Amino acid sequence: MRALVACRTVALGGHMHRCDQCGFARPAYNSCRNRHCPKCQTLAKARWLAAREAELLPVPYFHTVFTLPHELNAIALANKKIVFDILFQSVSETLLSFAARELRGKLGITAILHTWDQKLNTHIHLHCAIPAGALSFDGKSWNPSHPTFLFPVKALGRMFRAKFLDSLQGAQATHRLALPDPHSLQSLINALYAKDWVVYSKEAFAGPKVVLDYFGRYTHRIAISNNRLLNVSNAQVTFTYRDRRDQNKQKLMTLTADEFIRRFLLHVVPHSFVRIRHFGFLANRAKMKDLPRCRELLGIPVQDSPPQPEEKSTEDFIHDLTGLAIGACPACQNGRLRVAEDIPKEPLPLWNSP
C-alpha cells in the first residue's frame, strides 16, 4: 500500500552508496518525479519558493481565496481542464477589473489551484497572493490600496460568479463539456446565479513570506502529505485531518484502501496542466519590465533589489534546507559516499485487497 500512497522508490531503482573510508553502505532510490507524489517534490518546492521570494515587494500582501460552489463538483471532475481553465480566467479577470476601476492600474497575482479539503473530498478553490497596490497603466506611479483592505468580497463574488457561469455556458454552447444531462445545465446555472459565491480575503499580517510558506505546502503535491499517514494495514488507511467546524481540532479518519485511493485520484490534474499561474505585472511576459519598475516607484535602490536565486545543486539545496551534507558518511563523518552499484528497476507491487 505504501507504494501506492507514497513514492514508488524501489520500483524506480537507484544506486547503492558506499563510504570510501569505513565501508558503510545505504541505498539511494530514484525519485519518481511525479508532481502528484507527496514525497518527491521537496526540492522543486524549495526552488519555486526561492524564485517567488525574489519577486516579493516591500508592501502588504493579501491572501484571497475564490471557491466554486460544490454543486459544480461533478461537472468539474468530468471536465477538469476546461473548468479549471475557466476558474483561472474568471478569477484573474475579476481581480484585474477591480484593480483597473479602483486602483487605476495593473495588479500582480499569483494563483494556485487546490481541489481538496482535509478529508480529501472535492473542494475546488483558487488561492491568490496579491500585493497591496497596482502599477499605473502608464507605468508612472505605484497606486497603493488600503493596507488592510483590498476589494469588497461580496462584489468580487458577484463578478466572479457572472464571469465563471458565462464562460461555462460558452463552453457548453461550443459542445466542449461532457455532461450526463446537457439539458439540466441551464437550470443549475440559474440556481447558482441565485446563490452567493464565497470569496475570502485577508491581509497577510505576518508578512508576504508567510503567504508563500503557506502556498509552499501545496504547490508541488496534492491532497495529503506523508506525515499525515499514520497507519496502513488490513486494507485500511488511517490519516489525520483538521476539523475546521470543531475549532480546527486534529482528528483521525480511517478509510478503506479503495476509498482512500479514489479520493486521492480525484485531485490528479490533467497531463501538463499548469496549477500555478501569474497575472498582471507578475505575468511571465510582463514581470521582466514591470517588477523593476514597481521597485523603482517604491523607492528601492537597484542594488537593494532581491537578487535572482542562484542555481544550486541538489546537494547544496538539501544542505540549505536541512543542514545535512548528503555526500558525507553518516557513520564515520570522515568519508564520502560513492556510488558502488546500481539498484535495478523492479515492477511496482500491486495492492491486493483481501
N, C-alpha and C positions, 0 to 999 in steps of 0.2 A: 504493500500500500504506500509506503514512503516513496517508492519510485514514481508513483502517480501524483502525489501531492507535493513532493519536493523536487529536487534536482535529479535528473537521470544520470548520475555521475558514473556509476560503474559501467552502464551501457555505452557511454561515450568514450571509454578508455582514458588513457592518460600516461603518466610516467612514474616510475619508482625512483625516488631521490635517495641518495646515499651520501653521508658525510665523508669528506675526503680526509678527515683526521681520525674519528673514532669509529666509523662504520655504521653509525645509526642510520636507519632507513625508514622512510614513510612514503605512502602513495600520494600523488598529486593528480586528482582527476580533472579531466577537461570540463569546462563549463558548457552547458547546453546552449547558452546564449539566447535562449527563448525569452522574449520580453514579458511573457506572462509567468515566468518562473519566479516563485517567491524567494529564491536563493541566489540566483546568478547575476543580478543586476546591480550589485553594490557599487562597483567601480563606475559603471555607466551613470548611476545616480550621482556619484561624487563629482564626476566630470561635468554633468549638466548643472549641478548647483554652483560649481565654481564659475562656469560661464555666465550664469544668471546673476551671480553676486557682483560680477564685474560690470553689470548693466544697471545696478541699483543707483537711484538718485537720492540726494540728501533731503527728501521730503517725506511727509507721512504717506503711508500706503493704506489702501482699503482692500479688504478681503470680501468679495462679493460672490454670492452663490445663486445660480439660476437653476430651478428644479422643474423637471417635467412632471405633470400630473400622472399618477400611477395608472390612470385609465389608458394611457398611451403605451404602457409597457409591452403589450402583446404585439402591437404594430411595430414598435421599435426593435424588438428582438427578431422579428421576421424580416426587417428591412434595416439592418444596423447601419450600413454605410450611408444610405440616403438620409435616414432620420438623424443620425449623429452629425452629418454634414449640415443639415438644416438647423440643428441646435447651435452649432458653432456660428453659422451665418446669422441667425436671428439674434443671438446674444451680442455678437460684435456690432451688428448694425444698430441695435438698440443703444448700446453704450456710446458708440461714436455719434449717433444722432443727438443724444442728450448732451454730449460734450460740445458739439457744434452749436447747439442752441444756448446752453447755459454758460459755457466757458469760452465760446467763440474760438475753438481750436481743436487740435487733434489729440486724442487721448492715447495712452500707452497701455496695452492689455496683454497679459499672459494668461491663457485659459487652458485648463486641464480637465479632461473628461473623466468622471467617475460614474460607475454604473451599479454600485453595490452599497449595501448597508452592512452593519456589523455582523448580521446573521447570514450574509452572502445572498440575501434576496435582492431583487432588482429595484434599484433606486437611482434613477438617471439624473445626473446634475452636473453642472459645469462650475468649477471653481475659477475665479478670476482674481489676479493680483493687479492692482491699479494704482499708479502714483497719483497723489492728490493735486492734480493740475493738468493743464493741457498746453501744448505748443501752439501758439497762434498760427493761423493758416499762412500768414506772410512770413513766418519764422522770425519775427522781430521781438516777440515777448513771450515770457512764460506766464500763463494765466492760472494762478492758484485757485483751487477750490477751497471751500471751508475746511479747516484742518480736521474736523471731526464729523463732517457730513459731506457726502458726495452728491447723490441724487435721491429724490424721494422713491422709496422702494415700491410703493403701490403704483406709481406712474410707470416705473420701469417694468413692473409685472404686466401692466395693460399693453404696453407697446410690444414687449416680448411675446405675449400671447397672440397678438394680432399678426406679427411678422411670422411666427412659427406656423400658425394654423393656415395662413395664406400660402406659405411655401408648401405645406403638406397637401393642401388642395391642388396646388400646381403640379406636384409630383403625381397625384392621382389622375389628374386630367391628362397627363402625358403618359399614363399607363406604366409608371416606373415603380409602383408599390405592389407588393404581394399581399393580398388581403383575402381572408377566408370568405368575407361577405362585403364586396365593394359598396353595396347599397346602404350598408349601415354606417359608413364613414361620415356622411353628412350629418346624421343625427348625433353622432359622437362629437363632431366639431361644434354643432350648435350647443350641446351640453357643456362643452369645455369653454365656449365663449361666455357662458353664464357663470363661470367659476373663477374665483380669484387665483392667480398663479403666484406661487411663492418665490419671492426674491429676498435674500438676506444680504445685508451689507453692514460691515463694521470696520472701524479703523483698527489697524494693527498697532495697538497701543505700545506693545513691547518692541516695535521697530520692524522694518521691512524684512530683515533677515529671518524673523520668526515665521513670516508667511512662507518664505522659501523653504525653511526647515520643515514646516508642515506639509508643503507640497512634495518635498523630497521623500516623504514616506510612501507616496503613491505614484510618483512619476514613472518608475521603472519596474513596477509589478502590478498585479491586480488582486483585489478581493481580500487576501489574507497573507500574513507573513508566517514564517516557520515558528516563531516564538509563541504564536497563539495556539499551535497544535500541541495538545497535551498527551493524547493517547490514541493509538491506532491498533485496535485488536477486536477479534470476534466480529469482523465485518462492520465495525462501527468506528466513527471518528469523533473524538471529543476535543472541543476548542473553546477558547474564552471569547467573550464579547462584552461590550459595554451597553447596558440598557439605559438609553437616553430618557426613557419615560420613568425611570426609577432612580433619579439623581445620579445618572451616569455610573451606577454600580457595576463592578465586574462580575459576570456570571458565567456559568458553564452551559454549553449546549452539546448534545450528543446526537449525531445523525447517522443513518446507515451509510455505508461507503458509497452506494449508488446515489443516494440523495446528495451527499457531500460533493461528489464529482459533478452531478448535474448542476448544482448551484454554482460551483466554481466555473464550469464551462459556459455558463450564461454570460460571463464577463470577458470572454475571449473576443477581441475585436477583429474585424476582417484583416486579411493579409495586407500589409503595407499601410494600414490606416494610421493617420497621424493623430495621436491623442493629446499632444501638447502643441498649441498654436499661439502665434503672436500677431497682434493687430495694432493699427495706428502707428505711432512713431517707434514702436518696438517690432513692427513687421520686418521681415528679413530684407525687403527691398528698400526700407526707409531708414533703418536704425544706424547704418554707417554714416549717414549725413545728419539725421535728426538727433541722435543721442549726444554727440559732441556739442551740437547747438544748444540743447537743453542744459548741459553742464555749463556752457559759457554764459547763458542767460541767468543761471542760478548763482553765478559768481564763483565758480570753481576753476581755479587756475589749471591750465593744461597739465602741468607737472603733478597736480594733486588728483587728477582723474584716476580711477582704478585701472591698473594695468590689465590687459588681457591675460587670462590664465595661461601659464606656461604649459607646454606639452610635457607630461610626466609619464614615466614608465609605470607599469603595473606595480612593480616593487616599490617605487617611490610613493605612489598613491596609497598603497596599503600601509606603508610606514607612517605617512601623514595621518591616516585615519585611525590606526590602532597603536602606533608606536612600535610595532613589531617589524623586525628585519626578516622577511620571509626567506632570504637566502642563507641566513645564519643557522647553524646547527642548534636545535633547542636542547640537545643532550650535553654536549661539551662546551658550547658557547664559543669555541675557537675555530672550528672548521666551517666549511661551506658545503651546502647541499648541492650535489651534482646529479645530473640525470644518469642513472645506472642502467635502466632498461625501460622498454615501452610496456604499457599495460594495454593489451588488445581490447578492441571494442567487443561487447557482448550483446546478445539480443536483450531487449528490455523485458524484464519479467512481467508476466501478466497477472492481474488480480483475479483470483477465482473466489467468488462468494460461496460459502458453504451451503 
